[in-house]
Amino acid sequence: MFGLFKKAEAAPVPEEPKKKEKLKPCCACPETKKARDQCIIEKGEEHCGDLIERHKECMREMGFKI
């Protein structure tokens, strides 16, 4: 007789969508930013084109329009 009544399973509670905090440009791509900045300090901007471009590429991948 007890087999006729199945225990009602609770429906899964949907999680509230997490508010995605917008990443600030200053916090994006810290690795490429550090390498770029260090190169510019030590050698000057004209000698760091490849690092500058890598940082720009990383920023674009993170959704920034550079």
CHARMM internal coordinates of N, CA and C (Angstrom, degrees):
IC EDIT
DIST 1 N 1 CA 1.4508
DIST 1 CA 1 C 1.5255
ANGL 1 N 1 CA 1 C 111.16
DIST 1 C 2 N 1.3000
ANGL 1 CA 1 C 2 N 116.12
DIHE 1 N 1 CA 1 C 2 N -37.47
DIST 2 N 2 CA 1.4563
ANGL 1 C 2 N 2 CA 119.14
DIHE 1 CA 1 C 2 N 2 CA -179.32
DIST 2 CA 2 C 1.5183
ANGL 2 N 2 CA 2 C 111.21
DIHE 1 C 2 N 2 CA 2 C -69.51
DIST 2 C 3 N 1.3175
ANGL 2 CA 2 C 3 N 117.89
DIHE 2 N 2 CA 2 C 3 N -22.34
DIST 3 N 3 CA 1.4563
ANGL 2 C 3 N 3 CA 122.16
DIHE 2 CA 2 C 3 N 3 CA -179.78
DIST 3 CA 3 C 1.5182
ANGL 3 N 3 CA 3 C 112.66
DIHE 2 C 3 N 3 CA 3 C -69.48
DIST 3 C 4 N 1.3319
ANGL 3 CA 3 C 4 N 117.58
DIHE 3 N 3 CA 3 C 4 N -18.92
DIST 4 N 4 CA 1.4592
ANGL 3 C 4 N 4 CA 121.19
DIHE 3 CA 3 C 4 N 4 CA -178.68
DIST 4 CA 4 C 1.5188
ANGL 4 N 4 CA 4 C 112.03
DIHE 3 C 4 N 4 CA 4 C -72.91
DIST 4 C 5 N 1.2976
ANGL 4 CA 4 C 5 N 115.73
DIHE 4 N 4 CA 4 C 5 N -29.52
DIST 5 N 5 CA 1.4579
ANGL 4 C 5 N 5 CA 120.00
DIHE 4 CA 4 C 5 N 5 CA -178.00
DIST 5 CA 5 C 1.5189
ANGL 5 N 5 CA 5 C 109.30
DIHE 4 C 5 N 5 CA 5 C -105.56
DIST 5 C 6 N 1.2860
ANGL 5 CA 5 C 6 N 115.47
DIHE 5 N 5 CA 5 C 6 N 108.24
DIST 6 N 6 CA 1.4578
ANGL 5 C 6 N 6 CA 119.14
DIHE 5 CA 5 C 6 N 6 CA 178.60
DIST 6 CA 6 C 1.5223
ANGL 6 N 6 CA 6 C 108.96
DIHE 5 C 6 N 6 CA 6 C -87.35
DIST 6 C 7 N 1.2694
ANGL 6 CA 6 C 7 N 113.23
DIHE 6 N 6 CA 6 C 7 N 144.18
DIST 7 N 7 CA 1.4594
ANGL 6 C 7 N 7 CA 118.89
DIHE 6 CA 6 C 7 N 7 CA 178.09
DIST 7 CA 7 C 1.5278
ANGL 7 N 7 CA 7 C 108.43
DIHE 6 C 7 N 7 CA 7 C -66.32
DIST 7 C 8 N 1.2985
ANGL 7 CA 7 C 8 N 115.66
DIHE 7 N 7 CA 7 C 8 N 127.90
DIST 8 N 8 CA 1.4672
ANGL 7 C 8 N 8 CA 119.96
DIHE 7 CA 7 C 8 N 8 CA 179.37
DIST 8 CA 8 C 1.5151
ANGL 8 N 8 CA 8 C 109.24
DIHE 7 C 8 N 8 CA 8 C -69.17
DIST 8 C 9 N 1.3160
ANGL 8 CA 8 C 9 N 114.34
DIHE 8 N 8 CA 8 C 9 N 127.25
DIST 9 N 9 CA 1.4600
ANGL 8 C 9 N 9 CA 118.75
DIHE 8 CA 8 C 9 N 9 CA 177.73
DIST 9 CA 9 C 1.5140
ANGL 9 N 9 CA 9 C 108.73
DIHE 8 C 9 N 9 CA 9 C -88.81
DIST 9 C 10 N 1.3008
ANGL 9 CA 9 C 10 N 114.49
DIHE 9 N 9 CA 9 C 10 N 136.67
DIST 10 N 10 CA 1.4605
ANGL 9 C 10 N 10 CA 119.50
DIHE 9 CA 9 C 10 N 10 CA 179.34
DIST 10 CA 10 C 1.5182
ANGL 10 N 10 CA 10 C 109.44
DIHE 9 C 10 N 10 CA 10 C -68.81
DIST 10 C 11 N 1.2926
ANGL 10 CA 10 C 11 N 115.46
DIHE 10 N 10 CA 10 C 11 N 134.76
DIST 11 N 11 CA 1.4613
ANGL 10 C 11 N 11 CA 120.06
DIHE 10 CA 10 C 11 N 11 CA 177.36
DIST 11 CA 11 C 1.5171
ANGL 11 N 11 CA 11 C 108.02
DIHE 10 C 11 N 11 CA 11 C -68.36
DIST 11 C 12 N 1.3279
ANGL 11 CA 11 C 12 N 116.27
DIHE 11 N 11 CA 11 C 12 N 141.62
DIST 12 N 12 CA 1.4658
ANGL 11 C 12 N 12 CA 117.49
DIHE 11 CA 11 C 12 N 12 CA 178.88
DIST 12 CA 12 C 1.5255
ANGL 12 N 12 CA 12 C 110.54
DIHE 11 C 12 N 12 CA 12 C -61.78
DIST 12 C 13 N 1.2911
ANGL 12 CA 12 C 13 N 114.49
DIHE 12 N 12 CA 12 C 13 N 135.61
DIST 13 N 13 CA 1.4645
ANGL 12 C 13 N 13 CA 120.48
DIHE 12 CA 12 C 13 N 13 CA 179.65
DIST 13 CA 13 C 1.5198
ANGL 13 N 13 CA 13 C 108.26
DIHE 12 C 13 N 13 CA 13 C -81.19
DIST 13 C 14 N 1.3336
ANGL 13 CA 13 C 14 N 116.81
DIHE 13 N 13 CA 13 C 14 N 121.04
DIST 14 N 14 CA 1.4709
ANGL 13 C 14 N 14 CA 117.55
DIHE 13 CA 13 C 14 N 14 CA 179.77
DIST 14 CA 14 C 1.5189
ANGL 14 N 14 CA 14 C 110.47
DIHE 13 C 14 N 14 CA 14 C -66.16
DIST 14 C 15 N 1.3189
ANGL 14 CA 14 C 15 N 114.10
DIHE 14 N 14 CA 14 C 15 N 137.83
DIST 15 N 15 CA 1.4601
ANGL 14 C 15 N 15 CA 118.31
DIHE 14 CA 14 C 15 N 15 CA 178.81
DIST 15 CA 15 C 1.5145
ANGL 15 N 15 CA 15 C 109.08
DIHE 14 C 15 N 15 CA 15 C -73.66
DIST 15 C 16 N 1.3086
ANGL 15 CA 15 C 16 N 114.34
DIHE 15 N 15 CA 15 C 16 N 145.92
DIST 16 N 16 CA 1.4564
ANGL 15 C 16 N 16 CA 118.20
DIHE 15 CA 15 C 16 N 16 CA 176.16
DIST 16 CA 16 C 1.5139
ANGL 16 N 16 CA 16 C 108.12
DIHE 15 C 16 N 16 CA 16 C -69.19
DIST 16 C 17 N 1.3240
ANGL 16 CA 16 C 17 N 116.13
DIHE 16 N 16 CA 16 C 17 N 136.77
DIST 17 N 17 CA 1.4686
ANGL 16 C 17 N 17 CA 116.87
DIHE 16 CA 16 C 17 N 17 CA 178.66
DIST 17 CA 17 C 1.5188
ANGL 17 N 17 CA 17 C 110.10
DIHE 16 C 17 N 17 CA 17 C -60.95
DIST 17 C 18 N 1.3040
ANGL 17 CA 17 C 18 N 114.91
DIHE 17 N 17 CA 17 C 18 N 131.53
DIST 18 N 18 CA 1.4612
ANGL 17 C 18 N 18 CA 119.43
DIHE 17 CA 17 C 18 N 18 CA -179.95
DIST 18 CA 18 C 1.5203
ANGL 18 N 18 CA 18 C 108.70
DIHE 17 C 18 N 18 CA 18 C -74.58
DIST 18 C 19 N 1.2980
ANGL 18 CA 18 C 19 N 114.79
DIHE 18 N 18 CA 18 C 19 N 134.39
DIST 19 N 19 CA 1.4538
ANGL 18 C 19 N 19 CA 118.67
DIHE 18 CA 18 C 19 N 19 CA 176.24
DIST 19 CA 19 C 1.5102
ANGL 19 N 19 CA 19 C 108.15
DIHE 18 C 19 N 19 CA 19 C -73.03
DIST 19 C 20 N 1.3030
ANGL 19 CA 19 C 20 N 114.89
DIHE 19 N 19 CA 19 C 20 N 118.92
DIST 20 N 20 CA 1.4566
ANGL 19 C 20 N 20 CA 119.58
DIHE 19 CA 19 C 20 N 20 CA -178.18
DIST 20 CA 20 C 1.5261
ANGL 20 N 20 CA 20 C 108.13
DIHE 19 C 20 N 20 CA 20 C -80.37
DIST 20 C 21 N 1.3066
ANGL 20 CA 20 C 21 N 114.31
DIHE 20 N 20 CA 20 C 21 N 116.07
DIST 21 N 21 CA 1.4557
ANGL 20 C 21 N 21 CA 118.59
DIHE 20 CA 20 C 21 N 21 CA 179.06
DIST 21 CA 21 C 1.5142
ANGL 21 N 21 CA 21 C 108.56
DIHE 20 C 21 N 21 CA 21 C -73.98
DIST 21 C 22 N 1.2875
ANGL 21 CA 21 C 22 N 115.07
DIHE 21 N 21 CA 21 C 22 N 134.61
DIST 22 N 22 CA 1.4491
ANGL 21 C 22 N 22 CA 120.11
DIHE 21 CA 21 C 22 N 22 CA -179.15
DIST 22 CA 22 C 1.5202
ANGL 22 N 22 CA 22 C 109.17
DIHE 21 C 22 N 22 CA 22 C -73.13
DIST 22 C 23 N 1.3164
ANGL 22 CA 22 C 23 N 115.39
DIHE 22 N 22 CA 22 C 23 N 129.23
DIST 23 N 23 CA 1.4503
ANGL 22 C 23 N 23 CA 121.16
DIHE 22 CA 22 C 23 N 23 CA 179.84
DIST 23 CA 23 C 1.5243
ANGL 23 N 23 CA 23 C 109.35
DIHE 22 C 23 N 23 CA 23 C -74.29
DIST 23 C 24 N 1.3032
ANGL 23 CA 23 C 24 N 115.17
DIHE 23 N 23 CA 23 C 24 N 133.28
DIST 24 N 24 CA 1.4642
ANGL 23 C 24 N 24 CA 120.10
DIHE 23 CA 23 C 24 N 24 CA 178.93
DIST 24 CA 24 C 1.5271
ANGL 24 N 24 CA 24 C 109.08
DIHE 23 C 24 N 24 CA 24 C -83.96
DIST 24 C 25 N 1.3207
ANGL 24 CA 24 C 25 N 117.91
DIHE 24 N 24 CA 24 C 25 N 145.50
DIST 25 N 25 CA 1.4650
ANGL 24 C 25 N 25 CA 120.45
DIHE 24 CA 24 C 25 N 25 CA -179.92
DIST 25 CA 25 C 1.5244
ANGL 25 N 25 CA 25 C 113.47
DIHE 24 C 25 N 25 CA 25 C -56.45
DIST 25 C 26 N 1.3122
ANGL 25 CA 25 C 26 N 116.59
DIHE 25 N 25 CA 25 C 26 N -32.97
DIST 26 N 26 CA 1.4641
ANGL 25 C 26 N 26 CA 119.46
DIHE 25 CA 25 C 26 N 26 CA -178.29
DIST 26 CA 26 C 1.5231
ANGL 26 N 26 CA 26 C 112.42
DIHE 25 C 26 N 26 CA 26 C -68.73
DIST 26 C 27 N 1.3485
ANGL 26 CA 26 C 27 N 117.02
DIHE 26 N 26 CA 26 C 27 N -20.31
DIST 27 N 27 CA 1.4642
ANGL 26 C 27 N 27 CA 120.92
DIHE 26 CA 26 C 27 N 27 CA -176.83
DIST 27 CA 27 C 1.5301
ANGL 27 N 27 CA 27 C 113.02
DIHE 26 C 27 N 27 CA 27 C -102.91
DIST 27 C 28 N 1.3153
ANGL 27 CA 27 C 28 N 116.58
DIHE 27 N 27 CA 27 C 28 N -7.13
DIST 28 N 28 CA 1.4632
ANGL 27 C 28 N 28 CA 120.23
DIHE 27 CA 27 C 28 N 28 CA -178.11
DIST 28 CA 28 C 1.5240
ANGL 28 N 28 CA 28 C 110.37
DIHE 27 C 28 N 28 CA 28 C -83.49
DIST 28 C 29 N 1.3028
ANGL 28 CA 28 C 29 N 116.33
DIHE 28 N 28 CA 28 C 29 N 145.47
DIST 29 N 29 CA 1.4688
ANGL 28 C 29 N 29 CA 123.71
DIHE 28 CA 28 C 29 N 29 CA 174.06
DIST 29 CA 29 C 1.5306
ANGL 29 N 29 CA 29 C 113.42
DIHE 28 C 29 N 29 CA 29 C 52.96
DIST 29 C 30 N 1.3215
ANGL 29 CA 29 C 30 N 118.16
DIHE 29 N 29 CA 29 C 30 N 56.68
DIST 30 N 30 CA 1.4631
ANGL 29 C 30 N 30 CA 119.58
DIHE 29 CA 29 C 30 N 30 CA -176.72
DIST 30 CA 30 C 1.5291
ANGL 30 N 30 CA 30 C 114.02
DIHE 29 C 30 N 30 CA 30 C -63.36
DIST 30 C 31 N 1.3514
ANGL 30 CA 30 C 31 N 116.93
DIHE 30 N 30 CA 30 C 31 N -31.19
DIST 31 N 31 CA 1.4671
ANGL 30 C 31 N 31 CA 119.11
DIHE 30 CA 30 C 31 N 31 CA -178.09
DIST 31 CA 31 C 1.5255
ANGL 31 N 31 CA 31 C 110.85
DIHE 30 C 31 N 31 CA 31 C -67.97
DIST 31 C 32 N 1.3425
ANGL 31 CA 31 C 32 N 115.98
DIHE 31 N 31 CA 31 C 32 N -48.83
DIST 32 N 32 CA 1.4624
ANGL 31 C 32 N 32 CA 118.43
DIHE 31 CA 31 C 32 N 32 CA -178.45
DIST 32 CA 32 C 1.5263
ANGL 32 N 32 CA 32 C 111.06
DIHE 31 C 32 N 32 CA 32 C -71.29
DIST 32 C 33 N 1.3040
ANGL 32 CA 32 C 33 N 116.38
DIHE 32 N 32 CA 32 C 33 N -30.77
DIST 33 N 33 CA 1.4685
ANGL 32 C 33 N 33 CA 119.94
DIHE 32 CA 32 C 33 N 33 CA 178.60
DIST 33 CA 33 C 1.5272
ANGL 33 N 33 CA 33 C 110.48
DIHE 32 C 33 N 33 CA 33 C -66.01
DIST 33 C 34 N 1.3272
ANGL 33 CA 33 C 34 N 115.74
DIHE 33 N 33 CA 33 C 34 N -44.53
DIST 34 N 34 CA 1.4663
ANGL 33 C 34 N 34 CA 120.13
DIHE 33 CA 33 C 34 N 34 CA -179.06
DIST 34 CA 34 C 1.5277
ANGL 34 N 34 CA 34 C 110.87
DIHE 33 C 34 N 34 CA 34 C -62.43
DIST 34 C 35 N 1.3407
ANGL 34 CA 34 C 35 N 116.03
DIHE 34 N 34 CA 34 C 35 N -46.59
DIST 35 N 35 CA 1.4661
ANGL 34 C 35 N 35 CA 120.15
DIHE 34 CA 34 C 35 N 35 CA -179.41
DIST 35 CA 35 C 1.5231
ANGL 35 N 35 CA 35 C 110.66
DIHE 34 C 35 N 35 CA 35 C -63.25
DIST 35 C 36 N 1.3209
ANGL 35 CA 35 C 36 N 116.45
DIHE 35 N 35 CA 35 C 36 N -43.03
DIST 36 N 36 CA 1.4677
ANGL 35 C 36 N 36 CA 120.87
DIHE 35 CA 35 C 36 N 36 CA 178.56
DIST 36 CA 36 C 1.5223
ANGL 36 N 36 CA 36 C 111.53
DIHE 35 C 36 N 36 CA 36 C -61.04
DIST 36 C 37 N 1.3199
ANGL 36 CA 36 C 37 N 116.17
DIHE 36 N 36 CA 36 C 37 N -49.33
DIST 37 N 37 CA 1.4609
ANGL 36 C 37 N 37 CA 120.66
DIHE 36 CA 36 C 37 N 37 CA -178.01
DIST 37 CA 37 C 1.5266
ANGL 37 N 37 CA 37 C 112.03
DIHE 36 C 37 N 37 CA 37 C -63.20
DIST 37 C 38 N 1.3234
ANGL 37 CA 37 C 38 N 116.45
DIHE 37 N 37 CA 37 C 38 N -41.89
DIST 38 N 38 CA 1.4623
ANGL 37 C 38 N 38 CA 120.51
DIHE 37 CA 37 C 38 N 38 CA 179.73
DIST 38 CA 38 C 1.5256
ANGL 38 N 38 CA 38 C 110.49
DIHE 37 C 38 N 38 CA 38 C -62.65
DIST 38 C 39 N 1.3214
ANGL 38 CA 38 C 39 N 116.53
DIHE 38 N 38 CA 38 C 39 N -42.74
DIST 39 N 39 CA 1.4608
ANGL 38 C 39 N 39 CA 120.66
DIHE 38 CA 38 C 39 N 39 CA 179.19
DIST 39 CA 39 C 1.5270
ANGL 39 N 39 CA 39 C 110.96
DIHE 38 C 39 N 39 CA 39 C -62.82
DIST 39 C 40 N 1.3187
ANGL 39 CA 39 C 40 N 115.76
DIHE 39 N 39 CA 39 C 40 N -44.67
DIST 40 N 40 CA 1.4675
ANGL 39 C 40 N 40 CA 119.72
DIHE 39 CA 39 C 40 N 40 CA -179.08
DIST 40 CA 40 C 1.5279
ANGL 40 N 40 CA 40 C 110.46
DIHE 39 C 40 N 40 CA 40 C -62.16
DIST 40 C 41 N 1.3178
ANGL 40 CA 40 C 41 N 117.11
DIHE 40 N 40 CA 40 C 41 N -40.66
DIST 41 N 41 CA 1.4686
ANGL 40 C 41 N 41 CA 120.94
DIHE 40 CA 40 C 41 N 41 CA 179.73
DIST 41 CA 41 C 1.5317
ANGL 41 N 41 CA 41 C 111.21
DIHE 40 C 41 N 41 CA 41 C -64.52
DIST 41 C 42 N 1.3438
ANGL 41 CA 41 C 42 N 114.98
DIHE 41 N 41 CA 41 C 42 N -44.36
DIST 42 N 42 CA 1.4601
ANGL 41 C 42 N 42 CA 119.49
DIHE 41 CA 41 C 42 N 42 CA -174.61
DIST 42 CA 42 C 1.5267
ANGL 42 N 42 CA 42 C 113.86
DIHE 41 C 42 N 42 CA 42 C -81.09
DIST 42 C 43 N 1.3312
ANGL 42 CA 42 C 43 N 117.65
DIHE 42 N 42 CA 42 C 43 N -36.44
DIST 43 N 43 CA 1.4659
ANGL 42 C 43 N 43 CA 120.23
DIHE 42 CA 42 C 43 N 43 CA -170.85
DIST 43 CA 43 C 1.5193
ANGL 43 N 43 CA 43 C 114.60
DIHE 42 C 43 N 43 CA 43 C -118.35
DIST 43 C 44 N 1.3102
ANGL 43 CA 43 C 44 N 116.91
DIHE 43 N 43 CA 43 C 44 N -17.69
DIST 44 N 44 CA 1.4524
ANGL 43 C 44 N 44 CA 119.96
DIHE 43 CA 43 C 44 N 44 CA -176.09
DIST 44 CA 44 C 1.5280
ANGL 44 N 44 CA 44 C 110.49
DIHE 43 C 44 N 44 CA 44 C 96.50
DIST 44 C 45 N 1.3032
ANGL 44 CA 44 C 45 N 115.38
DIHE 44 N 44 CA 44 C 45 N 148.00
DIST 45 N 45 CA 1.4653
ANGL 44 C 45 N 45 CA 122.03
DIHE 44 CA 44 C 45 N 45 CA -174.69
DIST 45 CA 45 C 1.5250
ANGL 45 N 45 CA 45 C 113.52
DIHE 44 C 45 N 45 CA 45 C -56.41
DIST 45 C 46 N 1.3100
ANGL 45 CA 45 C 46 N 116.77
DIHE 45 N 45 CA 45 C 46 N -36.73
DIST 46 N 46 CA 1.4665
ANGL 45 C 46 N 46 CA 120.66
DIHE 45 CA 45 C 46 N 46 CA -176.73
DIST 46 CA 46 C 1.5293
ANGL 46 N 46 CA 46 C 113.54
DIHE 45 C 46 N 46 CA 46 C -64.36
DIST 46 C 47 N 1.3342
ANGL 46 CA 46 C 47 N 117.63
DIHE 46 N 46 CA 46 C 47 N -17.50
DIST 47 N 47 CA 1.4677
ANGL 46 C 47 N 47 CA 121.84
DIHE 46 CA 46 C 47 N 47 CA -179.33
DIST 47 CA 47 C 1.5361
ANGL 47 N 47 CA 47 C 113.26
DIHE 46 C 47 N 47 CA 47 C -102.77
DIST 47 C 48 N 1.3129
ANGL 47 CA 47 C 48 N 116.74
DIHE 47 N 47 CA 47 C 48 N 8.44
DIST 48 N 48 CA 1.4681
ANGL 47 C 48 N 48 CA 119.80
DIHE 47 CA 47 C 48 N 48 CA -173.23
DIST 48 CA 48 C 1.5297
ANGL 48 N 48 CA 48 C 113.31
DIHE 47 C 48 N 48 CA 48 C -125.18
DIST 48 C 49 N 1.2969
ANGL 48 CA 48 C 49 N 116.42
DIHE 48 N 48 CA 48 C 49 N 26.07
DIST 49 N 49 CA 1.4575
ANGL 48 C 49 N 49 CA 121.17
DIHE 48 CA 48 C 49 N 49 CA -176.61
DIST 49 CA 49 C 1.5174
ANGL 49 N 49 CA 49 C 114.10
DIHE 48 C 49 N 49 CA 49 C -56.09
DIST 49 C 50 N 1.3359
ANGL 49 CA 49 C 50 N 116.94
DIHE 49 N 49 CA 49 C 50 N -40.97
DIST 50 N 50 CA 1.4640
ANGL 49 C 50 N 50 CA 119.55
DIHE 49 CA 49 C 50 N 50 CA -178.73
DIST 50 CA 50 C 1.5264
ANGL 50 N 50 CA 50 C 111.97
DIHE 49 C 50 N 50 CA 50 C -65.40
DIST 50 C 51 N 1.3308
ANGL 50 CA 50 C 51 N 117.15
DIHE 50 N 50 CA 50 C 51 N -39.92
DIST 51 N 51 CA 1.4613
ANGL 50 C 51 N 51 CA 120.76
DIHE 50 CA 50 C 51 N 51 CA 178.82
DIST 51 CA 51 C 1.5294
ANGL 51 N 51 CA 51 C 111.52
DIHE 50 C 51 N 51 CA 51 C -71.06
DIST 51 C 52 N 1.3055
ANGL 51 CA 51 C 52 N 115.71
DIHE 51 N 51 CA 51 C 52 N -35.51
DIST 52 N 52 CA 1.4662
ANGL 51 C 52 N 52 CA 120.33
DIHE 51 CA 51 C 52 N 52 CA 177.27
DIST 52 CA 52 C 1.5300
ANGL 52 N 52 CA 52 C 109.23
DIHE 51 C 52 N 52 CA 52 C -63.88
DIST 52 C 53 N 1.3233
ANGL 52 CA 52 C 53 N 116.47
DIHE 52 N 52 CA 52 C 53 N -44.77
DIST 53 N 53 CA 1.4625
ANGL 52 C 53 N 53 CA 120.72
DIHE 52 CA 52 C 53 N 53 CA -179.99
DIST 53 CA 53 C 1.5284
ANGL 53 N 53 CA 53 C 111.69
DIHE 52 C 53 N 53 CA 53 C -66.12
DIST 53 C 54 N 1.3272
ANGL 53 CA 53 C 54 N 118.20
DIHE 53 N 53 CA 53 C 54 N -38.64
DIST 54 N 54 CA 1.4648
ANGL 53 C 54 N 54 CA 121.22
DIHE 53 CA 53 C 54 N 54 CA 177.17
DIST 54 CA 54 C 1.5225
ANGL 54 N 54 CA 54 C 110.96
DIHE 53 C 54 N 54 CA 54 C -61.97
DIST 54 C 55 N 1.3240
ANGL 54 CA 54 C 55 N 116.04
DIHE 54 N 54 CA 54 C 55 N -40.30
DIST 55 N 55 CA 1.4681
ANGL 54 C 55 N 55 CA 119.99
DIHE 54 CA 54 C 55 N 55 CA 179.11
DIST 55 CA 55 C 1.5307
ANGL 55 N 55 CA 55 C 110.08
DIHE 54 C 55 N 55 CA 55 C -67.35
DIST 55 C 56 N 1.3156
ANGL 55 CA 55 C 56 N 117.36
DIHE 55 N 55 CA 55 C 56 N -41.89
DIST 56 N 56 CA 1.4667
ANGL 55 C 56 N 56 CA 120.35
DIHE 55 CA 55 C 56 N 56 CA 177.68
DIST 56 CA 56 C 1.5212
ANGL 56 N 56 CA 56 C 110.73
DIHE 55 C 56 N 56 CA 56 C -61.04
DIST 56 C 57 N 1.3269
ANGL 56 CA 56 C 57 N 116.98
DIHE 56 N 56 CA 56 C 57 N -41.81
DIST 57 N 57 CA 1.4616
ANGL 56 C 57 N 57 CA 121.80
DIHE 56 CA 56 C 57 N 57 CA 179.50
DIST 57 CA 57 C 1.5299
ANGL 57 N 57 CA 57 C 110.55
DIHE 56 C 57 N 57 CA 57 C -62.64
DIST 57 C 58 N 1.3188
ANGL 57 CA 57 C 58 N 116.19
DIHE 57 N 57 CA 57 C 58 N -43.50
DIST 58 N 58 CA 1.4628
ANGL 57 C 58 N 58 CA 120.56
DIHE 57 CA 57 C 58 N 58 CA 178.15
DIST 58 CA 58 C 1.5336
ANGL 58 N 58 CA 58 C 110.21
DIHE 57 C 58 N 58 CA 58 C -62.04
DIST 58 C 59 N 1.3043
ANGL 58 CA 58 C 59 N 116.89
DIHE 58 N 58 CA 58 C 59 N -42.91
DIST 59 N 59 CA 1.4662
ANGL 58 C 59 N 59 CA 120.75
DIHE 58 CA 58 C 59 N 59 CA 179.58
DIST 59 CA 59 C 1.5210
ANGL 59 N 59 CA 59 C 111.07
DIHE 58 C 59 N 59 CA 59 C -62.32
DIST 59 C 60 N 1.3302
ANGL 59 CA 59 C 60 N 116.52
DIHE 59 N 59 CA 59 C 60 N -40.44
DIST 60 N 60 CA 1.4731
ANGL 59 C 60 N 60 CA 119.87
DIHE 59 CA 59 C 60 N 60 CA 177.40
DIST 60 CA 60 C 1.5277
ANGL 60 N 60 CA 60 C 110.75
DIHE 59 C 60 N 60 CA 60 C -63.37
DIST 60 C 61 N 1.3199
ANGL 60 CA 60 C 61 N 116.57
DIHE 60 N 60 CA 60 C 61 N -40.97
DIST 61 N 61 CA 1.4737
ANGL 60 C 61 N 61 CA 121.25
DIHE 60 CA 60 C 61 N 61 CA 178.91
DIST 61 CA 61 C 1.5341
ANGL 61 N 61 CA 61 C 111.32
DIHE 60 C 61 N 61 CA 61 C -62.93
DIST 61 C 62 N 1.3152
ANGL 61 CA 61 C 62 N 116.08
DIHE 61 N 61 CA 61 C 62 N -28.35
DIST 62 N 62 CA 1.4691
ANGL 61 C 62 N 62 CA 120.72
DIHE 61 CA 61 C 62 N 62 CA 178.91
DIST 62 CA 62 C 1.5216
ANGL 62 N 62 CA 62 C 111.86
DIHE 61 C 62 N 62 CA 62 C -85.20
DIST 62 C 63 N 1.3436
ANGL 62 CA 62 C 63 N 116.69
DIHE 62 N 62 CA 62 C 63 N 0.13
DIST 63 N 63 CA 1.4612
ANGL 62 C 63 N 63 CA 120.60
DIHE 62 CA 62 C 63 N 63 CA 175.65
DIST 63 CA 63 C 1.5084
ANGL 63 N 63 CA 63 C 116.28
DIHE 62 C 63 N 63 CA 63 C 100.17
DIST 63 C 64 N 1.3138
ANGL 63 CA 63 C 64 N 116.93
DIHE 63 N 63 CA 63 C 64 N 6.15
DIST 64 N 64 CA 1.4649
ANGL 63 C 64 N 64 CA 120.01
DIHE 63 CA 63 C 64 N 64 CA 178.93
DIST 64 CA 64 C 1.5170
ANGL 64 N 64 CA 64 C 109.48
DIHE 63 C 64 N 64 CA 64 C -87.88
DIST 64 C 65 N 1.3054
ANGL 64 CA 64 C 65 N 115.43
DIHE 64 N 64 CA 64 C 65 N 143.11
DIST 65 N 65 CA 1.4648
ANGL 64 C 65 N 65 CA 120.35
DIHE 64 CA 64 C 65 N 65 CA 178.89
DIST 65 CA 65 C 1.5139
ANGL 65 N 65 CA 65 C 109.08
DIHE 64 C 65 N 65 CA 65 C -94.10
DIST 65 C 66 N 1.3224
ANGL 65 CA 65 C 66 N 114.55
DIHE 65 N 65 CA 65 C 66 N 99.36
DIST 66 N 66 CA 1.4659
ANGL 65 C 66 N 66 CA 121.30
DIHE 65 CA 65 C 66 N 66 CA -176.63
DIST 66 CA 66 C 1.5129
ANGL 66 N 66 CA 66 C 108.42
DIHE 65 C 66 N 66 CA 66 C -113.15
END
COOR INIT
IC SEED 1 N 1 CA 1 C
IC BUILD
